[in-house]
């Protein structure tokens, strides 16, 4: 946690967001963690990776980096793991650091960009500029690495327009993957002081879902896979004194996907004008839960729009995910492919 970080960002408290992990990773700890995961899997996944998250990996002391990588690489040599993945700062990437990563089987490097607005980065005490992210991604691609970018929604000094600007800059860089999560106000952080003094207001849950849904649609439509929206909720975050404010929700990603579905549904039905007696949605089996929305929220909202219609959902196990076809009064009405939900 925080290894290699030159300073602490305004929002950061990894003892809460990462959980109960040691400051220094030993070989015994790493081997125990990986073996516990491998033993828990009834069937080997298609691709197994060991990932180093939390600090700025390429800024860690070189000998410690090499120890961590070599311990993890032993699992690759044994055929138990396919590759390694690390995360780091955009201003801590160099050709020499990438040679070391290549040597030990790192295939993917994720960059903590957080924003592409320099004023936002400055206030967050990130210590790098937006241009550093572009340079880092370009160098990583030149060296044959897969790339990922982390973005944060609701940072101090940011706006919806600023966040979507960051999304568009991300699209220009064409990383392989993106992670997005909204800002939480965590105790014992400079951001907590900003919040308590009234100088910072975090996003509401509705705002955070809106920001992330828009981002996910735009990124997915550009061929960039969003591999996570929202933070994993650790036991430490469930402590009532740990998160002071912010859009915390245990199923945040599901809320985002449901929002994407709802907006596409209403768009498809816009020309219907409340004249239908029966509306049937044909949905892939894997999309049913997100289509319905949390606690059936999407279906209740659709029923309010078309109170006189009988609303039906048909599950199709052979249908491609992200496709919705609509029948109105027994006749085909429309079909749409939804970006951002798979």
C-alpha positions as CSV (number, residue, x, y, z in Angstrom):
1,X,0.0,0.0,0.0
2,X,1.4,3.4,-1.2
3,X,4.7,1.8,-2.0
4,X,6.7,4.0,-4.3
5,X,4.2,6.9,-4.0
6,X,6.2,10.2,-3.6
7,X,3.4,11.8,-1.5
8,X,-0.2,11.2,-0.5
9,X,-3.0,12.3,-2.8
10,X,-5.8,14.4,-1.3
11,X,-8.4,11.5,-1.5
12,X,-6.2,8.6,-0.5
13,X,-6.4,6.3,2.5
14,X,-5.5,2.8,1.3
15,X,-5.9,1.3,4.8
16,X,-9.6,1.7,4.1
17,X,-9.9,1.1,0.4
18,X,-7.4,-1.8,0.1
19,X,-8.1,-3.5,3.3
20,X,-5.8,-5.2,5.9
21,X,-2.6,-5.8,4.0
22,X,1.0,-5.6,5.2
23,X,3.1,-2.6,4.4
24,X,5.9,-4.9,3.1
25,X,5.1,-8.0,1.1
26,X,7.2,-11.0,1.9
27,X,7.7,-14.1,-0.3
28,X,5.8,-16.2,2.2
29,X,2.9,-13.8,2.1
30,X,2.8,-13.6,-1.7
31,X,3.0,-17.4,-2.1
32,X,0.3,-18.0,0.5
33,X,-2.1,-15.5,-1.2
34,X,-1.6,-16.9,-4.7
35,X,-1.8,-20.5,-3.6
36,X,-5.0,-19.8,-1.6
37,X,-6.6,-18.3,-4.7
38,X,-5.5,-21.2,-7.0
39,X,-6.8,-23.8,-4.5
40,X,-10.2,-22.0,-4.4
41,X,-10.8,-22.4,-8.1
42,X,-12.6,-25.6,-9.1
43,X,-11.6,-25.0,-12.7
44,X,-8.7,-23.0,-14.0
45,X,-9.7,-19.7,-15.5
46,X,-8.9,-19.0,-19.1
47,X,-6.3,-16.5,-18.1
48,X,-4.8,-16.2,-14.6
49,X,-2.8,-13.1,-13.6
50,X,-1.0,-12.0,-10.5
51,X,-1.6,-8.2,-10.0
52,X,0.3,-5.7,-7.9
53,X,-2.0,-2.8,-7.0
54,X,-2.0,-0.1,-4.4
55,X,1.2,1.8,-4.8
56,X,3.3,3.1,-7.8
57,X,5.0,-0.2,-8.7
58,X,7.6,1.2,-11.0
59,X,8.6,3.8,-8.4
60,X,9.4,1.1,-5.8
61,X,13.1,0.5,-5.0
62,X,14.6,-1.6,-7.8
63,X,15.7,-4.5,-5.6
64,X,12.2,-4.8,-4.0
65,X,10.5,-4.6,-7.4
66,X,12.7,-7.4,-8.7
67,X,12.0,-9.6,-5.6
68,X,8.2,-9.2,-6.0
69,X,8.4,-9.9,-9.7
70,X,10.6,-12.9,-9.4
71,X,8.4,-14.5,-6.7
72,X,5.4,-14.0,-8.9
73,X,7.2,-15.2,-12.0
74,X,7.9,-18.5,-10.3
75,X,4.2,-19.3,-10.7
76,X,4.5,-18.5,-14.5
77,X,7.4,-20.9,-14.7
78,X,5.3,-23.6,-13.0
79,X,2.5,-23.1,-15.5
80,X,0.1,-22.0,-12.7
81,X,-0.2,-18.4,-13.8
82,X,-0.2,-16.9,-17.3
83,X,1.1,-13.3,-16.7
84,X,1.6,-10.4,-14.3
85,X,-0.1,-7.0,-14.1
86,X,0.9,-3.9,-12.3
87,X,-0.4,-0.4,-11.7
88,X,1.7,2.8,-11.4
89,X,1.9,6.6,-11.9
90,X,2.2,8.0,-15.4
91,X,5.3,10.0,-14.5
92,X,7.1,6.8,-13.3
93,X,7.4,5.0,-16.6
94,X,10.8,4.7,-18.3
95,X,12.4,2.4,-20.9
96,X,14.6,0.8,-18.2
97,X,11.7,0.1,-15.9
98,X,9.8,-1.5,-18.7
99,X,12.7,-3.8,-19.5
100,X,12.5,-5.2,-16.0
101,X,8.7,-5.7,-16.3
102,X,9.2,-7.6,-19.6
103,X,11.9,-9.8,-18.1
104,X,9.5,-11.2,-15.5
105,X,6.3,-11.6,-17.6
106,X,4.3,-8.5,-16.9
107,X,1.9,-8.1,-19.8
108,X,-0.4,-5.3,-18.6
109,X,0.4,-1.9,-17.1
110,X,-2.4,0.2,-15.7
111,X,-1.9,3.9,-15.3
112,X,-3.5,6.0,-12.5
113,X,-4.5,9.0,-14.6
114,X,-7.5,10.0,-12.5
115,X,-8.2,13.0,-14.7
116,X,-6.9,14.8,-17.8
117,X,-7.6,18.3,-16.4
118,X,-4.4,19.8,-15.0
119,X,-6.2,22.0,-12.5
120,X,-7.9,19.0,-11.0
121,X,-4.7,17.0,-10.9
122,X,-3.0,19.9,-9.1
123,X,-5.7,20.3,-6.4
124,X,-5.7,16.5,-5.9
125,X,-1.9,16.6,-5.3
126,X,-1.2,14.1,-7.9
127,X,2.2,15.6,-8.8
128,X,1.9,14.9,-12.5
129,X,0.3,16.5,-15.6
130,X,-2.3,15.2,-18.0
131,X,0.4,15.1,-20.7
132,X,2.4,12.5,-18.6
133,X,-0.4,10.0,-19.0
134,X,-0.3,10.3,-22.8
135,X,3.4,9.9,-22.9
136,X,3.3,6.8,-20.6
137,X,0.6,5.1,-22.7
138,X,2.5,5.7,-25.9
139,X,5.7,4.3,-24.5
140,X,3.9,1.3,-23.1
141,X,2.3,0.5,-26.4
142,X,5.6,0.9,-28.2
143,X,7.1,-1.7,-25.9
144,X,4.3,-4.1,-26.5
145,X,2.4,-3.9,-23.2
146,X,-1.4,-3.9,-22.9
147,X,-2.5,-0.7,-21.2
148,X,-5.2,0.4,-18.7
149,X,-6.2,3.8,-17.4
150,X,-7.9,4.6,-14.1
151,X,-10.3,7.5,-14.0
152,X,-12.1,9.1,-11.0
153,X,-15.5,10.9,-11.1
154,X,-16.2,13.8,-8.8
155,X,-12.7,15.0,-8.0
156,X,-12.5,18.4,-6.4
157,X,-12.5,21.2,-9.0
158,X,-13.8,18.9,-11.6
159,X,-17.2,19.2,-13.4
160,X,-19.3,16.8,-15.4
161,X,-17.9,18.5,-18.6
162,X,-14.4,18.1,-17.2
163,X,-14.9,14.5,-16.4
164,X,-16.3,13.8,-19.9
165,X,-13.3,15.7,-21.4
166,X,-11.1,13.2,-19.5
167,X,-13.1,10.3,-21.0
168,X,-12.6,11.7,-24.5
169,X,-8.9,12.1,-23.9
170,X,-8.8,8.5,-22.8
171,X,-10.6,7.4,-26.0
172,X,-7.9,9.3,-28.0
173,X,-5.2,7.2,-26.3
174,X,-7.0,3.9,-27.0
175,X,-6.0,1.9,-23.9
176,X,-7.1,-1.7,-23.8
177,X,-9.1,-1.2,-20.6
178,X,-10.4,1.4,-18.2
179,X,-11.5,1.4,-14.6
180,X,-13.7,4.2,-13.3
181,X,-14.9,5.0,-9.7
182,X,-16.4,7.9,-8.0
183,X,-14.6,9.8,-5.2
184,X,-15.4,8.9,-1.6
185,X,-14.5,11.1,1.3
186,X,-12.3,8.9,3.6
187,X,-11.3,9.8,7.1
188,X,-7.8,11.0,7.8
189,X,-7.4,12.6,4.4
190,X,-6.9,16.2,3.3
191,X,-10.2,15.7,1.3
192,X,-12.0,15.0,4.6
193,X,-10.9,18.5,5.9
194,X,-12.2,20.1,2.6
195,X,-15.5,18.3,3.1
196,X,-15.9,19.1,6.8
197,X,-15.1,22.8,6.1
198,X,-17.8,22.9,3.4
199,X,-15.4,23.4,0.5
200,X,-16.1,20.1,-1.2
201,X,-19.3,18.3,-2.1
202,X,-19.0,14.7,-3.3
203,X,-21.3,13.4,-6.1
204,X,-24.7,12.1,-5.1
205,X,-25.3,8.5,-6.0
206,X,-27.5,9.5,-8.9
207,X,-24.8,11.9,-10.2
208,X,-22.1,9.3,-9.9
209,X,-24.2,6.7,-11.8
210,X,-24.9,9.2,-14.5
211,X,-21.2,10.2,-14.9
212,X,-20.1,6.6,-15.0
213,X,-22.9,5.4,-17.3
214,X,-22.1,8.1,-19.8
215,X,-18.4,7.3,-19.6
216,X,-19.0,3.5,-20.0
217,X,-21.2,4.0,-23.1
218,X,-18.7,6.3,-24.8
219,X,-15.7,4.1,-24.0
220,X,-17.4,0.8,-25.0
221,X,-18.6,2.4,-28.3
222,X,-15.0,3.2,-29.0
223,X,-13.9,-0.4,-28.5
224,X,-12.4,0.2,-25.0
225,X,-13.4,-2.3,-22.3
226,X,-14.5,-0.9,-19.0
227,X,-13.4,-3.7,-16.6
228,X,-14.7,-2.0,-13.4
229,X,-17.0,0.8,-12.3
230,X,-16.9,1.6,-8.6
231,X,-14.6,0.5,-5.8
232,X,-14.6,-2.9,-4.2
233,X,-16.3,-2.4,-0.8
234,X,-13.8,-3.6,1.8
235,X,-14.8,-4.6,5.4
236,X,-13.0,-1.4,6.5
237,X,-15.2,0.7,4.3
238,X,-18.3,-0.7,6.1
239,X,-17.1,0.8,9.3
240,X,-19.4,3.7,9.9
241,X,-16.4,6.0,10.7
242,X,-14.3,5.3,7.6
243,X,-16.3,6.8,4.7
244,X,-17.5,10.3,5.7
245,X,-19.5,10.9,2.5
246,X,-19.8,9.9,-1.2
247,X,-21.8,7.6,-3.4
248,X,-21.0,4.3,-1.7
249,X,-23.2,1.4,-2.9
250,X,-22.4,-2.3,-2.7
251,X,-23.8,-2.8,-6.3
252,X,-22.6,0.4,-7.9
253,X,-21.6,-1.4,-11.2
254,X,-25.0,-2.9,-11.4
255,X,-26.6,0.5,-11.0
256,X,-24.5,1.8,-13.8
257,X,-25.4,-1.0,-16.2
258,X,-29.1,-0.7,-15.2
259,X,-29.0,3.0,-16.0
260,X,-27.5,2.3,-19.4
261,X,-30.3,-0.2,-20.1
262,X,-33.0,2.2,-19.0
263,X,-31.9,5.0,-21.2
264,X,-31.7,2.8,-24.2
265,X,-35.1,1.3,-23.5
266,X,-36.8,4.7,-23.3
267,X,-34.9,5.8,-26.4
268,X,-36.3,2.8,-28.3
269,X,-39.8,3.4,-27.1
270,X,-39.8,7.2,-27.6
271,X,-42.0,7.0,-30.7
272,X,-44.6,4.7,-29.1
273,X,-46.6,7.5,-27.5
274,X,-48.3,5.2,-24.9
275,X,-50.6,3.4,-27.4
276,X,-49.5,-0.2,-26.8
277,X,-51.6,-2.8,-25.1
278,X,-48.6,-5.2,-24.8
279,X,-44.8,-4.5,-24.9
280,X,-42.4,-7.5,-24.9
281,X,-38.6,-7.2,-24.5
282,X,-36.4,-10.0,-25.7
283,X,-33.3,-10.0,-23.6
284,X,-30.2,-12.3,-23.3
285,X,-30.4,-14.4,-20.2
286,X,-27.2,-12.8,-18.8
287,X,-28.7,-9.3,-19.1
288,X,-32.0,-10.0,-17.3
289,X,-30.9,-8.7,-13.9
290,X,-29.4,-5.5,-15.2
291,X,-32.3,-5.0,-17.6
292,X,-34.8,-5.2,-14.7
293,X,-32.8,-2.9,-12.5
294,X,-32.1,-3.0,-8.8
295,X,-35.3,-4.2,-7.0
296,X,-37.1,-4.1,-10.4
297,X,-36.6,-0.3,-10.6
298,X,-36.4,-0.2,-14.5
299,X,-39.6,-2.2,-14.8
300,X,-41.5,0.1,-12.4
301,X,-40.3,3.2,-14.3
302,X,-41.3,1.7,-17.7
303,X,-44.7,0.8,-16.2
304,X,-45.2,4.5,-15.2
305,X,-44.5,5.6,-18.7
306,X,-46.9,3.0,-20.2
307,X,-49.4,2.4,-17.4
308,X,-52.0,0.8,-19.7
309,X,-49.6,-1.7,-21.3
310,X,-48.8,-5.2,-20.2
311,X,-45.0,-5.3,-19.9
312,X,-43.3,-8.7,-20.5
313,X,-39.7,-9.9,-20.6
314,X,-38.6,-13.0,-22.5
315,X,-35.2,-14.5,-21.7
316,X,-33.3,-15.9,-24.6
317,X,-30.2,-18.0,-23.6
318,X,-28.9,-18.0,-27.2
319,X,-29.2,-14.2,-27.7
320,X,-26.0,-12.1,-27.7
321,X,-25.6,-10.0,-24.6
322,X,-26.3,-6.3,-25.1
323,X,-29.0,-6.8,-27.6
324,X,-32.6,-5.8,-26.9
325,X,-35.4,-6.5,-29.4
326,X,-38.9,-5.1,-28.7
327,X,-42.3,-6.4,-29.8
328,X,-45.4,-4.2,-29.5
329,X,-48.8,-5.9,-29.6
330,X,-47.2,-9.0,-31.0
331,X,-45.3,-7.3,-33.9
332,X,-41.6,-6.5,-34.2
333,X,-41.0,-2.9,-33.2
334,X,-37.2,-2.3,-32.8
335,X,-33.9,-3.8,-32.1
336,X,-30.8,-2.1,-30.5
337,X,-27.3,-3.0,-29.5
338,X,-26.3,-1.4,-26.2
339,X,-22.7,-0.3,-25.6
340,X,-21.2,-0.5,-22.2
341,X,-22.9,-3.3,-20.4
342,X,-20.7,-6.4,-21.1
